[in-house]
Amino acid sequence: MEERNTEMARSLLKTSSLCVRTKLLNQVGLSLYNTSHGFHEEEVKKKLEQFPGGSIDLQKKDNGIGILTLNNPSKKNAFSGVMMLQLLEKVIELENWTEGKGVIVRGAKNTFCSGSDLNAVKGLGTSEDGVALCMFMQNTLTRFMRLPLISVALVQGWALGGGAELTTACDFRLMTPESEIRFVHKEMGIIPSWGGTTRLVEIIGSRQALKVLSGALKLDSKKALNIGMVEDVLQSSDETKSLEEAQEWLQQFVQGPPEVIRALKKSVCSGKELYLEEALQDERDLLGKLWGGPINLEAVAKKGKFNK
């Protein structure tokens, strides 16, 4: 009897957990952390406001591709406190961009991002500050990762520390020939805390991730391609030309109506983050919004059947 009750309790706990996970994934703008976790977002924002510098710029193009630019070139596009706040604002803007299909993340002046601005790091020196910043950035980057947009990190120059973590929040990564990704956290006496470790393990596997993190390895474009960190190495290192190449590369995956591209991305997110049963149910629900709709009916009428 006791064993049966234990199994029932486990089943209920699993079902409850699945429901919560599904709601977290499907509700736009829902954060991972709240006051029940000791996270007070407004207090964190007030602290981050004290560290100005740079900006996060967003261009939303008519073709459904957004260009998100980290713009703090005097500090190799390091994140100031204000830039962290602006990143959240831009993610919220992208959450509400219903015509969007894809987004490219890049840095100004041919450098991706050198991590966090040391002024902010020094000013947020306590353990409590570090954990609060961790939760804030995990919230932001998880919301970015769950956007119904296909995302690409265009790595030019350096992607160090928090910059390297940011690349892992994108669906794909492209590098220019002379660029470098490096998780330097060990040398700072910390670990990646913006979700970078968890996402890196998913991208390259636990053994490779352990090597990359514990060795603070310098991943040039060739090495990054060999271990599966990036999809491709672009031909040009020129800032303008490499952006054009990245847009052409992304275009092959975002051709078609936004409703379909966005549903595909949501479905993949479900498959990645949810248990099998919940992912299949989410796939069913997303299909129900497309099957028999105007886009589907038009495609069927045009082709009659799927051609190879």
Buried (B, 14 or more C-beta within 10 A) or exposed (E): EEEEEEEEEEEEEEEEEBEEBBEBBBEEEBBBBEEEEEBBBEEBBEBBEEBBBBBBBBEBEEEBBBBBBBBBBEBBBBBBBBBBBBBBEBBBBBBEBEEBBBBBBBBBBBBBBBBBBEBBBEBBEEEEBBBBBBBBBBBBBBBBBBBBBBBBBBBBBBBBBBBBBBBBBBBBBBBBEEBBBBBBBEEEEEEBBBBBBBBBBEBBEEEBBBEBBEEBBBBBBEBBBEBEBBBBBBEBBBBEEBBEBBBEBBBEBBEEBBBBBBBBBBBBBBBEBBBEEBBEBBBEBBEEEBEEEEEBEEEEEEEEEEEE
